[in-house]
Amino acid sequence: MNTQRLLQEFLELVKIDSETKNERNIADILTKKLQELGFDVTEDDTAEKTGHGAGNLIANLPSTVADADPIFFTCHMDTVVPGKSIQPIVKDDGYIYSDGTTILGADDKAGIAALLEMAKVIQESDKPHGPIQFIITAGEESGLVGAKAMNPDYLHAKYGFAIDSDGEVGGIVTAAPYQSKLWTTIYGKTAHAGVAPEKGISAISLAAKSIAGMKLGRIDEETTANIGRFEGGKATNIVCEEAFILSEVRSINPDKMKNQIDLMVEKFATTSESLGGKAETTTQLMYPGFSIGDDEEVVQVAMKSIRNVGREPKIMTSGGGSDGNVFNGMGVPTVTLSVGYEEIHTKNERMPVKELEKLTELVLEIVGQAIRTV
């Protein structure tokens, strides 16, 4: 591994503007870089479906080892805002920062930089490897839209690794929740709020009383629920006749998720109806959850690789979703690996240089360990 080259690659990547929905430039640059490293690169047609600036990049490197199992790595090319004109600064404390006016973009360009350096080492050293696939998605920060729109037929791996979790390198996310959203409209009855308020039924009051009767937040060790948006009303002299609530439920256990959704939908409906109003709720599964046992091959490969680079594996359960959720839902066991970035999605984001180097060591070791398990 060339540590100086790795650092320069990371610094170059974060300077490329790629806020979510504006991935065109970085997609073109990554395509060129990967092709120069011997990958066959395809950009899928998901940009037409998602409205993002680019599709997903599917890059395949042929095997040099007979009968080796194919594996894949995935990162995302987009960043959150503010992510334009990022100016990275390497400080003496061993961290890389932005100049404080933007995010840094280590989420997820640290992962991309590590994969590119891994590919360079393979190319230069003739390191034996099985079939390797990189899937670099667009629109991850917009709700995993790139991964969700991707045709599963592009996935050619036995198992894979999403390089996109917080915590020091060595963390392995083996479980993450299903997530569903609920769109609820509460209907009341309009009236003049000063002249005849008793003739009206406030949709805001109906919604508030419904929410007050729900258990929200931490439901149990596997399940959470949250009201994310509450809108209604036009003026103080009008009894509000319509209110809108956007909420979500997450759980590792799909049955628990469904039960919590049912309780919330019922509470909106029964409370509203008991007070003369009406509630209508639609729900949608936003992405699937997953739970992978420690004895499964993808976890074993990750654990052995982490130990081989001098760290102790840390098995984790995430409360959030990643592209790994989607690829698990496509039938390919995928764990999410810690990258080492800190305070992501803020202007205080920073990336430890030592974690960037350790991450690269780890993905190189995974490539070798995947062969040894054959």
C-alpha positions in Angstrom: 0.0 0.0 0.0 1.2 3.4 -0.9 0.0 5.6 2.0 0.9 8.9 0.4 -0.9 8.0 -2.8 -3.9 6.9 -0.8 -4.0 10.2 1.0 -3.8 12.1 -2.2 -6.5 10.1 -3.8 -8.8 10.8 -0.9 -8.0 14.5 -1.0 -8.7 14.6 -4.8 -12.0 12.8 -4.4 -13.4 15.1 -1.7 -12.7 18.1 -3.9 -15.0 16.8 -6.6 -18.5 18.3 -6.1 -21.0 15.5 -5.8 -23.9 16.5 -3.6 -26.7 14.0 -3.9 -28.6 14.4 -7.2 -25.5 16.0 -8.8 -23.3 12.9 -9.3 -22.5 13.3 -13.0 -19.0 14.6 -12.7 -17.7 12.2 -10.1 -19.4 9.2 -11.9 -17.4 10.1 -15.1 -14.1 10.5 -13.1 -14.6 7.2 -11.3 -15.5 5.4 -14.5 -12.2 6.5 -16.0 -10.2 5.6 -12.9 -11.7 2.1 -12.7 -11.2 1.4 -16.4 -7.5 2.3 -16.1 -7.3 -0.2 -13.2 -8.6 -3.0 -15.5 -12.2 -3.0 -14.5 -15.1 -3.5 -16.9 -17.4 -0.6 -15.9 -21.1 -0.2 -16.6 -23.3 2.7 -15.6 -26.9 1.4 -15.2 -30.0 3.3 -16.3 -31.3 4.2 -12.9 -30.7 8.0 -13.3 -33.8 8.0 -15.5 -35.8 6.4 -12.7 -34.3 8.4 -9.8 -33.8 11.8 -11.3 -30.2 11.8 -10.1 -27.2 13.1 -12.0 -25.9 9.6 -12.7 -26.7 5.9 -12.5 -24.9 3.4 -10.4 -21.4 2.2 -11.5 -21.0 -1.6 -11.7 -17.3 -2.4 -12.1 -16.0 -6.0 -12.5 -12.5 -7.3 -12.2 -11.9 -10.8 -13.6 -10.6 -13.5 -11.3 -6.9 -14.6 -11.4 -7.8 -17.7 -9.3 -9.7 -20.7 -10.6 -13.1 -21.5 -8.9 -12.8 -18.6 -6.4 -16.1 -17.2 -5.0 -17.1 -13.8 -6.4 -17.3 -11.0 -3.8 -18.4 -7.4 -4.0 -17.7 -4.1 -2.3 -20.1 -1.1 -2.3 -19.7 2.6 -1.5 -21.8 5.6 -2.6 -20.5 8.5 -4.7 -22.9 11.2 -3.4 -22.6 13.4 -0.3 -24.9 15.4 1.8 -25.0 19.2 1.7 -23.1 21.6 2.0 -20.7 19.7 -0.2 -19.6 22.2 -2.9 -16.0 23.5 -3.2 -14.7 21.3 -0.3 -11.2 22.3 0.8 -9.6 19.5 2.7 -7.0 20.3 5.3 -4.5 17.7 6.7 -3.6 18.8 10.2 -0.7 17.7 12.5 -3.2 15.9 14.8 -3.5 13.1 12.2 -6.9 14.1 11.0 -8.3 15.5 7.7 -10.8 18.3 8.0 -12.7 20.6 5.7 -12.1 24.3 6.1 -15.3 24.5 8.2 -17.6 25.9 5.6 -18.6 22.5 4.2 -18.7 18.9 5.1 -15.6 16.9 4.4 -17.2 14.1 2.3 -15.4 11.2 4.0 -18.9 9.7 3.9 -18.3 7.9 1.6 -15.2 9.0 -0.3 -13.0 7.4 2.3 -14.5 4.1 1.3 -14.0 4.8 -2.4 -10.4 5.9 -1.9 -9.6 2.7 0.0 -11.1 0.5 -2.8 -9.2 2.4 -5.5 -5.9 1.9 -3.6 -6.7 -1.7 -3.1 -7.2 -2.1 -6.8 -3.9 -0.4 -7.5 -2.0 -2.7 -5.1 -3.6 -5.7 -6.8 -2.6 -4.4 -10.2 1.0 -3.6 -9.2 1.7 -6.7 -7.1 -0.2 -9.3 -9.1 -2.0 -10.2 -5.9 -4.1 -13.3 -6.6 -7.9 -12.6 -6.3 -11.2 -14.0 -7.2 -13.9 -12.1 -9.1 -14.2 -8.7 -7.6 -17.1 -6.4 -8.1 -17.4 -2.7 -7.0 -20.9 -1.2 -6.9 -20.6 2.6 -6.4 -24.1 3.9 -6.0 -25.7 7.3 -6.6 -28.4 8.7 -4.4 -27.6 6.9 -1.2 -28.0 10.1 0.8 -31.4 10.6 -0.8 -32.9 7.5 0.7 -30.8 4.7 -0.9 -32.6 5.5 -4.2 -29.8 4.3 -6.5 -29.4 0.9 -4.9 -33.2 0.4 -4.7 -33.6 1.2 -8.4 -30.7 -1.1 -9.5 -31.5 -4.3 -11.4 -30.5 -7.2 -9.1 -29.2 -9.1 -12.1 -26.1 -6.9 -12.0 -25.1 -8.5 -8.7 -22.7 -11.4 -9.4 -21.3 -12.0 -5.9 -21.7 -14.7 -3.3 -21.5 -12.1 -0.5 -20.4 -8.5 -0.1 -19.2 -5.6 2.1 -20.7 -2.1 2.3 -17.9 0.2 3.2 -20.1 2.8 5.0 -20.5 2.8 8.8 -19.2 4.9 11.6 -16.8 3.7 14.3 -13.2 2.7 14.1 -12.2 0.2 11.5 -13.0 -3.3 12.8 -16.7 -2.8 13.3 -19.1 -5.1 11.4 -22.8 -4.3 11.1 -24.5 -7.6 10.9 -28.1 -6.4 11.6 -29.9 -3.3 10.5 -33.6 -2.4 10.6 -36.5 -2.5 8.1 -37.9 1.0 7.7 -41.4 2.0 6.7 -42.9 5.4 6.3 -46.5 6.5 7.1 -48.3 9.3 5.4 -51.4 10.3 7.4 -54.0 12.9 6.5 -56.5 13.9 9.3 -59.8 15.5 8.2 -61.8 17.7 10.5 -64.4 20.4 9.8 -63.8 24.1 9.1 -65.5 27.0 10.9 -64.8 30.5 12.0 -62.5 30.3 15.0 -63.9 33.4 16.6 -67.6 33.4 15.6 -68.5 29.7 15.8 -65.6 27.5 16.8 -68.0 24.9 18.3 -69.2 24.2 14.7 -65.7 23.2 13.6 -63.5 20.1 14.3 -59.9 20.9 14.4 -57.8 18.5 12.4 -54.7 19.7 14.3 -56.4 18.8 17.6 -57.3 15.4 16.3 -53.8 14.8 15.1 -52.3 16.0 18.4 -54.6 13.8 20.5 -53.8 10.8 18.3 -50.1 11.3 18.7 -50.4 11.9 22.4 -51.9 8.4 22.7 -49.1 6.7 20.9 -45.9 5.1 22.2 -43.1 6.6 20.2 -39.3 6.8 20.3 -37.7 3.6 21.6 -40.4 0.9 21.5 -38.1 -2.0 22.4 -34.5 -3.0 21.8 -35.3 -3.7 18.1 -37.9 -1.1 17.3 -38.3 2.7 17.0 -41.0 5.0 15.9 -41.0 8.8 15.2 -43.2 11.6 14.0 -41.1 13.5 11.5 -43.4 16.2 10.2 -46.7 17.7 11.3 -48.4 20.3 9.1 -51.8 21.9 9.1 -53.8 25.1 9.1 -53.8 28.4 7.2 -54.8 31.1 9.6 -55.6 31.6 13.3 -59.2 32.6 12.6 -60.0 29.3 10.8 -60.6 26.0 12.5 -58.2 23.7 10.6 -60.0 21.1 8.5 -57.0 19.1 7.3 -53.6 18.1 8.9 -50.8 16.0 7.5 -48.4 13.8 9.5 -45.3 12.0 8.2 -43.9 9.3 10.4 -41.7 6.3 10.4 -41.2 2.9 12.0 -38.0 0.9 12.1 -37.3 -2.6 13.4 -34.9 -5.4 13.0 -38.0 -7.7 13.3 -40.5 -7.2 10.4 -43.3 -8.5 12.6 -42.6 -5.9 15.2 -42.5 -3.2 12.6 -45.9 -4.2 11.2 -47.4 -4.3 14.7 -46.2 -0.8 15.5 -47.5 0.5 12.2 -50.9 -1.1 12.9 -51.0 0.5 16.3 -50.3 4.0 14.9 -52.7 3.6 12.0 -55.4 2.5 14.4 -54.8 5.3 16.9 -55.0 7.9 14.1 -58.3 6.4 12.9 -60.1 5.7 16.2 -59.2 9.0 17.8 -60.2 11.0 14.8 -63.5 9.1 14.4 -64.4 9.4 18.1 -64.2 13.1 17.8 -66.1 13.5 14.6 -63.2 13.5 12.1 -61.5 11.0 9.9 -57.9 9.7 9.2 -56.4 8.1 6.2 -53.0 6.5 6.2 -50.8 5.0 3.5 -47.6 3.1 4.3 -44.6 2.0 2.3 -41.6 -0.2 3.1 -38.6 2.1 2.3 -36.0 -0.6 2.5 -35.6 -4.1 3.9 -33.7 -5.0 7.1 -31.3 -7.8 7.6 -29.8 -10.0 10.3 -26.8 -12.2 9.6 -25.5 -14.8 12.0 -21.9 -14.7 13.2 -21.3 -18.1 11.7 -22.1 -17.1 8.1 -19.3 -16.9 5.7 -19.4 -13.2 5.0 -19.1 -12.5 8.8 -16.3 -15.0 9.2 -14.3 -13.5 6.4 -14.7 -10.1 7.8 -13.8 -11.2 11.3 -10.7 -13.1 10.2 -9.6 -10.2 8.0 -10.0 -7.7 10.9 -7.9 -9.8 13.2 -5.2 -10.2 10.5 -4.8 -6.5 10.3 -4.4 -6.1 14.0 -7.8 -5.2 15.2 -10.5 -7.0 17.2 -13.8 -7.4 15.4 -16.8 -5.6 16.9 -20.2 -7.0 15.9 -22.7 -4.2 15.8 -26.4 -3.6 15.2 -27.3 -0.4 13.4 -30.4 1.7 13.9 -30.1 3.1 10.4 -30.2 1.9 6.8 -27.5 1.7 4.2 -27.1 0.3 0.7 -26.2 -2.9 2.5 -29.9 -3.3 3.5 -30.9 -3.1 -0.2 -28.4 -5.7 -1.4 -29.3 -8.1 1.4 -32.9 -7.7 0.2 -31.7 -8.7 -3.3 -30.5 -12.0 -1.8 -26.7 -11.3 -1.4 -25.5 -11.5 2.2 -23.9 -8.1 2.9 -22.3 -6.7 6.0 -21.5 -3.1 6.6 -18.0 -2.2 7.7 -16.8 0.7 9.8 -14.8 3.3 8.0 -13.5 5.4 10.9 -15.0 8.8 9.8 -16.2 11.1 12.6 -19.0 13.7 12.9 -20.3 13.0 9.4 -23.1 15.2 7.9 -21.7 18.2 9.8 -19.1 20.9 9.1 -17.0 19.3 11.9 -16.6 16.1 9.9 -13.1 14.7 10.1 -11.2 11.6 8.9 -8.3 10.0 10.8 -5.5 9.3 8.4 -4.6 6.1 10.4 -8.2 4.8 9.9 -8.1 5.5 6.1 -4.9 3.4 6.0 -6.3 0.7 8.2 -9.4 0.5 6.0 -7.3 0.0 3.0 -5.4 -2.8 4.7 -8.7 -4.4 5.6 -10.2 -4.5 2.1 -6.9 -5.9 0.8 -7.0 -8.6 3.5 -10.6 -9.4 2.7 -9.7 -10.1 -0.9 -7.0 -12.6 0.2 -9.2 -14.1 2.9 -12.0 -14.7 0.4 -9.7 -16.9 -1.6 -8.5 -18.8 1.4 -12.1 -19.8 2.3 -12.6 -21.5 -1.1 
